[in-house]
Amino acid sequence: MLSSVLMVAGVSLHVGRCPPWRTAIALGAAYMLGIAWFSMVTPDLGTRLLLYGVVLTTYKGWEAWLLLRHAPPGLRVSCRLAATVFLVDAALFLARGLLPTAPDAGNEVMRAGLPIYIGYIGGLFVILAQSFALIILLVQRQLVELRRLARTDELTGALNRAALLDDGQQQLALCQRQQRPFSALLMDLDHFKRVNDTLGHQAGDDALRHAFQTLRDALRNYDVLFGRYGGEEFVLCLPGVAQAPAAALAERLRATLASRPLAHAKGEIILTVSIGVAEATADSSLDQLLGRADAALYRAKAGGRNRVDCA
């Protein structure tokens, strides 16, 4: 029973749920009491096997339900595979519980009869399959995590430059095939070096995280690619958005960041951002688009910073 309780808890953690310790332990305790009763008070092998089958079926069905109901998007294949194995195991446990015992079995499991033996042998193969399924669960989780780390900027949690350019080029090509607009915003934090020089690099790191989180929160309702381009620069790719609405969004982002200072031990740090906006042409690459956005960003910087300029 302990292994079943721990398995339910482990599966719950794997899919991001809080382990149902109380319910799982209560079910196991009820099973142990039932086994004790039908072993010592009213000995009955058939009832014990039925109780064992029903309780283990419940645990295995529970584990399968967790994997099917709450599987994270990147882990659905391995979760479905493991859930299938758990369901097969549940069916075997239930079948063993419902199979009749041999008339001369008495109170001994080893004399329960051939059908029960076959059920146990089948269970051994399922345990082996379950072991492989659990290994696949863990391997896929590690692969997903490694891919996430390879695509994520460690400091801010944004897409890193490589992932941003790769995904952005794919989205741009798709928009060009569908003859839909595609715009990009190149954003640069104003006077960022001054923050580093006067308050230290830790404050600079905090400023980058604050800027990204503030801008990301303002983009919750938008289908965009948002990543760190390098240093204090961020890029926002807007599939399906023309330059005019992209510029309006850029202005809202600029105003939002300026209105939300970063709390610091030496006082609030007011962060502002200059933004260059450009829309892709029918044959431009992402590099060319960002080059035009960079030229617009340069004009915004030259014009006094904390402003938006369009290519």
SERO-4910 file (N, C-alpha, C, O; in steps of 0.05 Angstrom, whole numbers):
BEGIN
 pado doro    nc1    nc2    nc3   cac1   cac2   cac3    cc1    cc2    cc3    oc1    oc2    oc3
  Met    A     16    -24      0      0      0      0     17     25      0     10     45    -12
  Leu    A     40     24     14     57     47     15     66     55    -13     67     79    -20
  Ser    A     73     35    -30     82     41    -57     60     54    -73     65     71    -90
  Ser    A     35     45    -69     12     56    -84      7     85    -75      2    102    -92
  Val    A      9     90    -49      6    118    -39     27    136    -51     22    158    -60
  Leu    A     52    126    -50     75    142    -61     72    146    -91     80    167   -102
  Met    A     62    126   -105     59    129   -134     38    150   -141     42    167   -159
  Val    A     16    150   -127     -5    171   -131      7    199   -125      3    218   -140
  Ala    A     23    201   -104     35    226    -97     55    235   -119     56    258   -127
  Gly    A     71    216   -128     91    222   -148     79    230   -175     88    249   -187
  Val    A     58    216   -183     44    224   -208     32    252   -205     32    268   -224
  Ser    A     20    257   -182      9    284   -177     30    306   -180     25    326   -193
  Leu    A     53    302   -168     74    322   -170     84    324   -199     90    346   -208
  His    A     85    302   -214     94    302   -241     77    319   -259     87    333   -277
  Val    A     51    319   -254     32    335   -270     26    362   -257      7    376   -266
  Gly    A     41    369   -236     37    396   -224     14    399   -205      4    421   -201
  Arg    A      5    377   -193    -17    378   -174     -6    372   -146     15    360   -142
  Cys    A    -22    382   -126    -14    377    -98    -21    348    -91    -43    339    -96
  Pro    A     -2    333    -80     -7    305    -74    -31    302    -54    -31    315    -34
  Pro    A    -50    284    -60    -73    280    -42    -66    260    -20    -77    238    -19
  Trp    A    -48    269     -3    -38    250     18    -60    238     35    -61    214     39
  Arg    A    -78    255     45    -98    245     64   -116    224     51   -121    203     63
  Thr    A   -126    230     27   -144    211     14   -129    185      8   -140    163     12
  Ala    A   -105    187     -3    -90    163    -11    -83    146     14    -85    122     13
  Ile    A    -75    159     36    -68    144     60    -93    132     73    -92    110     82
  Ala    A   -115    147     72   -140    137     84   -149    112     69   -158     92     81
  Leu    A   -147    112     42   -154     89     26   -137     65     34   -147     42     37
  Gly    A   -111     70     36    -92     48     44    -98     37     72    -97     13     76
  Ala    A   -104     55     90   -110     47    118   -136     30    119   -137     10    133
  Ala    A   -156     38    103   -181     23    103   -176     -5     91   -188    -24    100
  Tyr    A   -159     -6     71   -152    -32     59   -138    -50     80   -145    -74     83
  Met    A   -119    -39     95   -105    -55    115   -124    -65    137   -121    -88    146
  Leu    A   -142    -49    145   -162    -57    165   -179    -80    154   -185    -99    168
  Gly    A   -187    -77    129   -204    -98    116   -189   -124    114   -200   -146    119
  Ile    A   -164   -123    106   -147   -147    103   -144   -160    131   -146   -185    133
  Ala    A   -139   -144    151   -136   -155    178   -161   -169    187   -160   -190    199
  Trp    A   -184   -157    182   -210   -168    190   -215   -195    177   -222   -214    190
  Phe    A   -211   -196    150   -217   -220    135   -194   -240    136   -196   -261    123
  Ser    A   -173   -234    150   -152   -254    155   -154   -266    182   -148   -290    185
  Met    A   -162   -251    203   -161   -260    230   -189   -263    243   -194   -282    257
  Val    A   -206   -244    238   -233   -245    251   -252   -263    235   -263   -282    247
  Thr    A   -254   -258    210   -271   -274    192   -255   -283    168   -258   -270    147
  Pro    A   -238   -303    170   -221   -310    148   -237   -316    122   -254   -333    122
  Asp    A   -229   -302    101   -243   -306     75   -224   -298     53   -220   -274     48
  Leu    A   -212   -317     39   -193   -312     18   -205   -297     -5   -194   -278    -15
  Gly    A   -229   -305    -13   -242   -292    -36   -247   -262    -31   -243   -246    -49
  Thr    A   -257   -256     -7   -262   -228      0   -236   -212      1   -235   -189     -8
  Arg    A   -215   -224     11   -189   -210     12   -179   -204    -16   -170   -182    -22
  Leu    A   -181   -223    -34   -173   -219    -62   -190   -198    -75   -180   -181    -90
  Leu    A   -216   -198    -70   -234   -178    -81   -226   -150    -70   -225   -131    -86
  Leu    A   -222   -148    -44   -214   -123    -32   -188   -113    -44   -186    -89    -50
  Tyr    A   -169   -131    -47   -143   -123    -58   -147   -113    -87   -135    -93    -95
  Gly    A   -162   -128   -103   -167   -120   -131   -180    -93   -133   -172    -76   -150
  Val    A   -201    -88   -117   -216    -63   -119   -199    -39   -110   -199    -19   -123
  Val    A   -184    -42    -88   -167    -20    -78   -145    -14    -98   -140     10   -104
  Leu    A   -131    -34   -107   -109    -29   -126   -119    -18   -153   -106     -2   -166
  Thr    A   -143    -27   -161   -156    -16   -185   -161     14   -181   -157     30   -199
  Thr    A   -170     21   -157   -175     49   -151   -150     65   -153   -150     87   -165
  Tyr    A   -128     56   -141   -103     70   -142    -93     73   -171    -86     95   -180
  Lys    A    -94     52   -187    -84     53   -214   -101     70   -232    -91     85   -248
  Gly    A   -128     68   -228   -145     86   -243   -141    115   -235   -143    133   -253
  Trp    A   -136    120   -210   -130    147   -201   -105    158   -214   -105    181   -224
  Glu    A    -84    142   -215    -59    151   -228    -64    156   -258    -54    176   -269
  Ala    A    -79    139   -271    -85    143   -300   -101    168   -304    -96    183   -323
  Trp    A   -121    173   -287   -137    197   -289   -120    222   -286   -123    241   -302
  Leu    A   -102    222   -267    -84    246   -263    -68    251   -288    -65    274   -297
  Leu    A    -57    230   -300    -40    233   -324    -56    242   -348    -46    258   -364
  Leu    A    -81    233   -351    -97    241   -374   -110    268   -370   -112    284   -389
  Arg    A   -118    274   -346   -132    299   -340   -114    323   -338   -121    345   -346
  His    A    -90    319   -327    -73    342   -320    -45    341   -334    -27    355   -325
  Ala    A    -43    326   -355    -17    324   -368     -8    351   -379    -23    364   -393
  Pro    A     16    360   -372     27    385   -384     29    383   -414     33    361   -424
  Pro    A     26    405   -429     25    403   -458     49    389   -471     46    373   -490
  Gly    A     73    393   -460     97    381   -472    101    352   -464    119    339   -474
  Leu    A     84    341   -446     88    314   -435     65    296   -441     63    274   -429
  Arg    A     47    304   -460     23    288   -464     28    260   -475     14    242   -468
  Val    A     48    257   -492     53    231   -504     61    211   -483     49    189   -481
  Ser    A     80    218   -467     90    199   -446     68    195   -425     66    174   -414
  Cys    A     53    216   -419     31    213   -399     10    194   -408     -1    178   -393
  Arg    A      3    196   -434    -18    178   -445     -8    149   -446    -23    131   -440
  Leu    A     18    146   -452     29    119   -452     28    107   -424     20     84   -421
  Ala    A     37    122   -405     37    112   -377      9    107   -367      4     87   -353
  Ala    A    -10    125   -375    -38    121   -366    -49     95   -378    -64     81   -364
  Thr    A    -42     89   -403    -51     64   -415    -41     40   -399    -56     21   -394
  Val    A    -16     40   -392     -5     18   -376    -18     16   -349    -25     -6   -340
  Phe    A    -23     39   -336    -37     39   -310    -65     27   -313    -75     13   -295
  Leu    A    -79     34   -334   -106     24   -338   -106     -6   -343   -124    -20   -333
  Val    A    -87    -16   -358    -84    -45   -362    -79    -59   -335    -91    -80   -329
  Asp    A    -62    -47   -319    -56    -57   -293    -81    -57   -275    -86    -76   -261
  Ala    A    -97    -36   -277   -122    -34   -262   -141    -56   -270   -154    -68   -253
  Ala    A   -143    -61   -296   -161    -82   -306   -152   -110   -295   -169   -126   -288
  Leu    A   -126   -114   -294   -116   -140   -284   -121   -143   -254   -129   -165   -245
  Phe    A   -117   -122   -239   -123   -123   -211   -153   -129   -206   -160   -145   -189
  Leu    A   -170   -116   -222   -199   -120   -218   -206   -149   -226   -223   -162   -213
  Ala    A   -194   -159   -248   -200   -186   -257   -192   -206   -236   -206   -225   -230
  Arg    A   -168   -202   -224   -159   -221   -203   -178   -220   -179   -182   -241   -166
  Gly    A   -188   -196   -173   -207   -195   -150   -233   -208   -155   -246   -218   -137
  Leu    A   -242   -209   -181   -268   -221   -187   -267   -250   -194   -287   -264   -194
  Leu    A   -243   -260   -200   -241   -289   -208   -247   -307   -184   -239   -300   -161
  Pro    A   -261   -328   -188   -267   -347   -166   -242   -362   -157   -225   -369   -173
  Thr    A   -240   -367   -131   -218   -383   -121   -225   -412   -122   -248   -420   -124
  Ala    A   -204   -429   -121   -208   -458   -122   -224   -467    -97   -220   -456    -75
  Pro    A   -241   -487   -100   -258   -496    -77   -241   -505    -53   -250   -502    -30
  Asp    A   -217   -516    -58   -201   -526    -36   -179   -506    -27   -161   -514    -14
  Ala    A   -182   -481    -35   -161   -461    -29   -160   -455      1   -138   -449     11
  Gly    A   -182   -457     14   -183   -450     42   -176   -421     46   -189   -403     35
  Asn    A   -156   -416     62   -148   -388     68   -120   -381     58   -108   -362     66
  Glu    A   -110   -398     38    -83   -395     29    -83   -384      0    -96   -396    -18
  Val    A    -69   -362     -4    -67   -350    -31    -54   -369    -51    -62   -369    -74
  Met    A    -34   -384    -42    -19   -401    -60    -36   -424    -71    -27   -438    -89
  Arg    A    -60   -428    -60    -77   -450    -70   -103   -438    -82   -123   -451    -85
  Ala    A   -101   -412    -91   -124   -398   -101   -134   -409   -127   -157   -405   -134
  Gly    A   -117   -422   -143   -126   -433   -168   -111   -422   -192    -98   -400   -190
  Leu    A   -112   -436   -215    -98   -429   -239   -105   -401   -250    -87   -386   -257
  Pro    A   -131   -394   -251   -137   -367   -261   -124   -344   -245   -115   -324   -257
  Ile    A   -122   -348   -219   -109   -328   -203    -79   -327   -209    -68   -305   -211
  Tyr    A    -67   -350   -212    -39   -351   -219    -33   -337   -245    -14   -322   -248
  Ile    A    -50   -343   -265    -46   -330   -291    -48   -299   -289    -33   -284   -301
  Gly    A    -67   -291   -272    -70   -262   -268    -45   -250   -255    -37   -228   -263
  Tyr    A    -33   -264   -237     -8   -254   -224     15   -253   -244     31   -235   -243
  Ile    A     17   -274   -260     38   -275   -281     35   -251   -300     54   -238   -308
  Gly    A     10   -247   -309      5   -223   -326     13   -198   -312     23   -179   -325
  Gly    A      8   -196   -286     15   -172   -271     45   -167   -271     53   -144   -271
  Leu    A     61   -188   -271     90   -185   -272     99   -171   -298    116   -154   -297
  Phe    A     87   -179   -320     93   -166   -346     84   -136   -346     98   -119   -357
  Val    A     61   -131   -334     52   -104   -332     70    -87   -315     75    -63   -321
  Ile    A     80    -98   -293     99    -84   -276    124    -76   -292    134    -54   -289
  Leu    A    134    -94   -309    157    -88   -326    150    -65   -345    166    -47   -349
  Ala    A    126    -67   -358    118    -46   -376    115    -19   -361    121      2   -372
  Gln    A    105    -21   -337    101      3   -321    128     16   -314    130     41   -314
  Ser    A    148      0   -309    175     11   -304    186     26   -328    196     48   -325
  Phe    A    182     15   -352    191     29   -376    175     54   -381    186     75   -389
  Ala    A    149     53   -375    132     77   -379    140     99   -360    140    122   -368
  Leu    A    147     92   -336    156    113   -317    183    125   -326    188    149   -323
  Ile    A    201    108   -336    226    118   -347    221    138   -370    234    159   -371
  Ile    A    203    130   -387    196    148   -410    184    174   -400    190    196   -411
  Leu    A    168    173   -379    157    198   -367    179    216   -358    179    240   -364
  Leu    A    199    205   -344    221    222   -334    239    232   -356    248    255   -356
  Val    A    244    215   -376    262    223   -398    249    246   -414    262    265   -421
  Gln    A    223    243   -420    210    265   -435    209    290   -420    213    312   -431
  Arg    A    205    288   -394    205    312   -377    233    326   -378    234    351   -380
  Gln    A    254    311   -377    281    322   -378    286    335   -405    299    356   -407
  Leu    A    277    322   -426    281    333   -453    266    359   -456    277    378   -468
  Val    A    242    360   -446    226    385   -448    240    407   -432    241    430   -441
  Glu    A    250    400   -408    264    420   -392    290    430   -405    296    453   -404
  Leu    A    305    411   -417    330    419   -431    323    437   -455    338    457   -460
  Arg    A    302    431   -469    294    448   -492    286    476   -482    292    496   -494
  Arg    A    271    477   -459    263    502   -448    288    519   -440    289    543   -445
  Leu    A    307    506   -427    331    520   -418    347    530   -442    359    552   -441
  Ala    A    347    514   -464    362    522   -488    349    546   -502    362    560   -518
  Arg    A    323    551   -497    309    572   -511    303    596   -493    291    616   -501
  Thr    A    311    595   -468    303    615   -448    327    632   -439    349    621   -433
  Asp    A    323    658   -437    343    676   -425    343    671   -395    323    674   -382
  Glu    A    366    664   -384    368    656   -356    360    678   -337    348    673   -316
  Leu    A    368    703   -344    363    725   -325    334    733   -324    323    736   -302
  Thr    A    321    737   -347    294    748   -347    272    727   -351    249    733   -343
  Gly    A    279    704   -362    258    684   -368    245    689   -395    227    674   -402
  Ala    A    255    708   -410    245    713   -437    257    693   -456    275    678   -450
  Leu    A    246    692   -481    259    677   -502    287    688   -506    291    713   -505
  Asn    A    307    671   -510    333    682   -516    335    689   -546    317    685   -561
  Arg    A    358    701   -553    361    711   -580    357    689   -602    343    694   -621
  Ala    A    370    666   -597    369    645   -617    340    635   -621    331    632   -644
  Ala    A    326    630   -599    298    621   -601    280    643   -614    262    637   -629
  Leu    A    285    668   -606    269    690   -617    272    692   -647    252    695   -661
  Leu    A    297    691   -656    302    694   -685    291    670   -700    280    673   -722
  Asp    A    294    646   -689    284    622   -702    254    622   -704    243    618   -726
  Asp    A    240    626   -682    211    627   -682    200    650   -698    181    648   -713
  Gly    A    214    673   -696    205    697   -710    207    694   -740    189    702   -754
  Gln    A    228    681   -750    231    677   -779    209    658   -789    198    662   -811
  Gln    A    203    638   -773    181    619   -781    155    634   -782    139    630   -801
  Gln    A    149    650   -762    124    665   -762    122    685   -785    101    689   -797
  Leu    A    145    698   -790    145    717   -812    140    703   -839    124    712   -855
  Ala    A    153    680   -843    149    665   -868    120    656   -871    109    657   -893
  Leu    A    108    648   -849     80    640   -850     62    663   -857     44    661   -874
  Cys    A     66    687   -845     50    710   -851     54    719   -880     35    727   -893
  Gln    A     78    716   -891     83    724   -919     68    705   -937     57    714   -958
  Arg    A     68    679   -931     53    660   -948     23    666   -947      9    663   -967
  Gln    A     13    674   -924    -15    679   -921    -23    708   -928    -46    716   -926
  Gln    A     -3    723   -936     -6    752   -943    -19    767   -920    -37    783   -923
  Arg    A     -8    762   -896    -16    777   -872      6    795   -863     30    789   -868
  Pro    A      0    817   -850     21    835   -840     37    823   -818     29    804   -805
  Phe    A     61    834   -814     79    825   -793     96    848   -785    110    860   -801
  Ser    A     95    855   -759    110    878   -749    129    869   -727    124    849   -714
  Ala    A    149    886   -723    168    880   -701    174    906   -686    176    927   -698
  Leu    A    177    903   -660    185    925   -642    212    919   -631    216    898   -619
  Leu    A    231    937   -634    257    935   -622    258    955   -599    256    979   -604
  Met    A    262    945   -575    260    962   -551    287    963   -536    301    943   -534
  Asp    A    294    987   -527    320    990   -513    315   1007   -488    304   1029   -490
  Leu    A    323    996   -465    319   1011   -440    337   1036   -440    361   1034   -446
  Asp    A    326   1059   -433    341   1084   -433    359   1086   -409    352   1078   -387
  His    A    383   1096   -414    403   1101   -393    407   1077   -375    411   1079   -350
  Phe    A    407   1053   -387    411   1029   -370    439   1028   -358    443   1019   -336
  Lys    A    459   1037   -373    486   1037   -363    489   1054   -338    505   1047   -320
  Arg    A    473   1075   -336    474   1092   -313    464   1077   -288    475   1080   -266
  Val    A    444   1059   -292    434   1043   -269    457   1025   -260    461   1022   -235
  Asn    A    470   1012   -278    492    994   -271    515   1009   -257    525    999   -236
  Asp    A    522   1032   -267    545   1047   -257    539   1059   -229    557   1060   -213
  Thr    A    515   1068   -225    509   1082   -200    497   1064   -178    502   1069   -154
  Leu    A    483   1043   -186    470   1026   -166    481    997   -165    474    982   -147
  Gly    A    498    990   -184    509    964   -185    496    945   -204    473    950   -213
  His    A    510    923   -210    499    904   -230    475    889   -220    458    881   -236
  Gln    A    473    885   -194    449    872   -184    424    888   -189    403    878   -197
  Ala    A    426    915   -186    404    932   -192    398    931   -222    375    933   -230
  Gly    A    419    929   -238    415    927   -267    400    902   -274    383    902   -291
  Asp    A    408    879   -262    394    854   -267    364    857   -258    346    847   -272
  Asp    A    360    869   -235    332    873   -225    316    890   -245    293    885   -250
  Ala    A    330    910   -256    316    928   -275    308    913   -300    286    917   -311
  Leu    A    326    895   -310    319    879   -334    295    861   -328    277    858   -345
  Arg    A    296    848   -305    274    830   -298    248    846   -295    227    837   -305
  His    A    249    868   -282    225    885   -278    214    894   -305    190    894   -309
  Ala    A    232    903   -323    222    913   -349    209    891   -364    187    895   -376
  Phe    A    221    867   -365    209    845   -380    182    837   -368    163    833   -383
  Gln    A    181    834   -342    156    826   -329    134    846   -333    111    839   -337
  Thr    A    141    872   -331    121    893   -335    110    893   -363     86    894   -368
  Leu    A    128    890   -383    119    890   -411    104    864   -417     84    865   -432
  Arg    A    114    842   -407    100    817   -412     72    817   -400     53    808   -413
  Asp    A     68    828   -376     42    830   -364     23    847   -381     -1    842   -383
  Ala    A     34    867   -394     18    885   -411     10    871   -437     -6    881   -452
  Leu    A     23    848   -443     18    834   -469      3    808   -465      2    792   -483
  Arg    A    -10    805   -442    -23    779   -436    -45    772   -457    -49    749   -462
  Asn    A    -58    792   -468    -80    786   -487    -71    786   -516    -88    787   -534
  Tyr    A    -45    786   -521    -35    787   -548    -20    761   -555     -6    750   -538
  Asp    A    -23    753   -580     -8    729   -590     18    739   -602     19    746   -626
  Val    A     39    739   -587     64    752   -595     88    734   -588     86    715   -572
  Leu    A    111    741   -600    137    730   -592    152    752   -578    156    773   -590
  Phe    A    160    747   -554    174    768   -539    199    757   -527    198    737   -512
  Gly    A    222    769   -533    247    758   -523    268    779   -519    265    802   -527
  Arg    A    289    770   -506    312    788   -501    331    786   -525    340    764   -532
  Tyr    A    337    808   -537    354    809   -561    383    810   -554    400    801   -569
  Gly    A    389    822   -531    417    825   -522    420    849   -505    407    870   -510
  Gly    A    436    847   -484    440    870   -466    413    880   -455    399    864   -442
  Glu    A    407    905   -459    382    917   -450    361    919   -472    343    935   -470
  Glu    A    365    904   -493    346    905   -516    327    881   -516    335    859   -510
  Phe    A    302    887   -523    282    866   -525    269    869   -552    267    891   -564
  Val    A    259    847   -563    245    847   -589    217    835   -585    214    815   -571
  Leu    A    198    848   -597    170    838   -597    162    834   -626    161    853   -641
  Cys    A    155    809   -633    145    803   -660    115    801   -659    104    788   -641
  Leu    A    102    814   -678     73    815   -678     61    804   -704     57    819   -723
  Pro    A     57    778   -706     45    766   -730     16    776   -733      1    777   -715
  Gly    A     10    783   -758    -17    792   -764    -23    821   -757    -46    829   -759
  Val    A     -3    836   -749     -7    864   -740      8    883   -759     32    879   -763
  Ala    A     -6    902   -769      6    922   -787     21    943   -770     19    943   -746
  Gln    A     34    962   -784     52    981   -770     36   1000   -753     45   1006   -730
  Ala    A     13   1010   -762     -2   1029   -746    -11   1018   -719     -5   1031   -699
  Pro    A    -25    996   -718    -32    985   -692     -8    976   -676     -8    976   -651
  Ala    A     14    968   -689     38    961   -675     50    985   -661     60    983   -639
  Ala    A     49   1008   -675     59   1033   -663     42   1041   -639     52   1051   -619
  Ala    A     16   1037   -642     -2   1044   -619      4   1026   -595      4   1035   -572
  Leu    A      9   1000   -600     16    982   -579     42    990   -566     46    990   -542
  Ala    A     61    998   -583     88   1007   -573     85   1031   -554     98   1032   -534
  Glu    A     67   1049   -561     63   1073   -545     51   1065   -518     58   1076   -497
  Arg    A     33   1045   -518     21   1036   -493     42   1023   -475     42   1026   -451
  Leu    A     59   1007   -488     80    994   -473    100   1014   -461    108   1011   -438
  Arg    A    107   1034   -476    125   1055   -467    113   1069   -442    127   1073   -422
  Ala    A     88   1076   -444     75   1090   -422     72   1072   -398     75   1081   -375
  Thr    A     66   1046   -402     63   1028   -380     88   1025   -364     88   1026   -340
  Leu    A    111   1021   -378    136   1018   -364    144   1043   -349    153   1042   -326
  Ala    A    140   1066   -361    147   1091   -348    130   1096   -323    139   1110   -304
  Ser    A    107   1085   -322     89   1090   -299     93   1070   -276     80   1072   -255
  Arg    A    110   1051   -280    114   1030   -259    144   1028   -251    158   1011   -262
  Pro    A    152   1046   -234    180   1046   -225    188   1021   -210    171   1007   -198
  Leu    A    213   1015   -210    224    992   -195    232   1001   -167    247   1019   -163
  Ala    A    221    987   -147    228    993   -119    257    984   -114    265    962   -121
  His    A    272   1002   -101    301    996    -94    307   1008    -67    294   1027    -58
  Ala    A    327    996    -54    335   1006    -27    342   1035    -27    338   1049     -7
  Lys    A    353   1045    -49    361   1073    -50    340   1091    -63    345   1114    -70
  Gly    A    316   1081    -66    294   1096    -78    284   1083   -104    297   1065   -115
  Glu    A    262   1093   -114    250   1082   -138    267   1087   -162    279   1108   -165
  Ile    A    269   1067   -180    283   1070   -205    262   1072   -227    247   1053   -232
  Ile    A    261   1095   -239    242   1099   -261    255   1090   -287    276   1101   -295
  Leu    A    243   1070   -299    253   1059   -324    237   1069   -348    212   1069   -347
  Thr    A    250   1077   -369    237   1085   -393    249   1069   -416    271   1057   -414
  Val    A    234   1068   -438    243   1052   -461    239   1067   -487    219   1081   -490
  Ser    A    258   1065   -505    255   1075   -532    248   1052   -550    260   1030   -547
  Ile    A    230   1056   -569    221   1034   -586    221   1042   -615    212   1063   -623
  Gly    A    232   1023   -631    231   1026   -660    211   1006   -672    212    983   -664
  Val    A    194   1015   -690    173    998   -701    177    996   -731    183   1015   -745
  Ala    A    174    971   -742    176    967   -771    157    945   -779    152    926   -763
  Glu    A    147    947   -803    130    926   -815    145    912   -837    158    925   -853
  Ala    A    142    886   -839    156    871   -859    143    875   -887    119    880   -889
  Thr    A    160    874   -907    150    874   -935    146    845   -944    150    826   -929
  Ala    A    137    842   -968    130    815   -978    154    797   -980    151    772   -980
  Asp    A    178    808   -983    202    791   -987    224    796   -967    246    787   -970
  Ser    A    218    811   -945    239    817   -926    244    794   -907    225    779   -900
  Ser    A    268    791   -897    274    771   -877    271    784   -850    268    808   -847
  Leu    A    273    768   -829    271    779   -802    294    797   -796    291    817   -783
  Asp    A    318    789   -805    342    806   -800    338    834   -813    345    854   -801
  Gln    A    327    834   -838    323    860   -851    301    876   -836    304    900   -833
  Leu    A    281    862   -827    259    876   -812    271    888   -786    264    911   -780
  Leu    A    287    873   -772    298    884   -747    319    906   -753    322    924   -736
  Gly    A    332    904   -776    350    926   -783    334    952   -787    344    974   -779
  Arg    A    311    951   -799    295    975   -803    284    985   -776    282   1009   -771
  Ala    A    276    966   -759    267    973   -732    289    986   -716    285   1004   -700
  Asp    A    314    976   -720    337    987   -706    342   1016   -715    349   1033   -698
  Ala    A    339   1021   -741    342   1049   -750    321   1067   -738    327   1090   -731
  Ala    A    296   1058   -735    276   1073   -722    282   1077   -693    277   1099   -682
  Leu    A    293   1057   -680    301   1059   -652    322   1080   -649    322   1096   -629
  Tyr    A    341   1081   -667    363   1101   -666    351   1129   -667    360   1147   -652
  Arg    A    331   1133   -684    319   1159   -686    304   1166   -660    304   1189   -651
  Ala    A    291   1146   -648    277   1151   -622    297   1159   -601    292   1177   -585
  Lys    A    320   1146   -600    341   1153   -581    351   1182   -587    355   1198   -568
  Ala    A    356   1187   -612    367   1214   -619    346   1236   -614    354   1259   -609
  Gly    A    321   1229   -614    300   1248   -610    294   1254   -581    275   1269   -575
  Gly    A    309   1242   -563    305   1248   -534    299   1225   -517    296   1228   -492
  Arg    A    297   1201   -528    291   1176   -513    262   1176   -502    248   1197   -503
  Asn    A    254   1153   -491    227   1150   -480    206   1158   -501    188   1173   -495
  Arg    A    210   1147   -524    191   1153   -546    190   1130   -566    207   1112   -565
  Val    A    171   1132   -585    167   1111   -605    172   1124   -632    163   1146   -637
  Asp    A    186   1110   -650    191   1119   -677    186   1096   -696    191   1073   -690
  Cys    A    175   1102   -720    169   1082   -739    187   1083   -764    196   1105   -771
  Ala    A    192   1060   -776    210   1059   -799    195   1071   -823    206   1072   -845
***
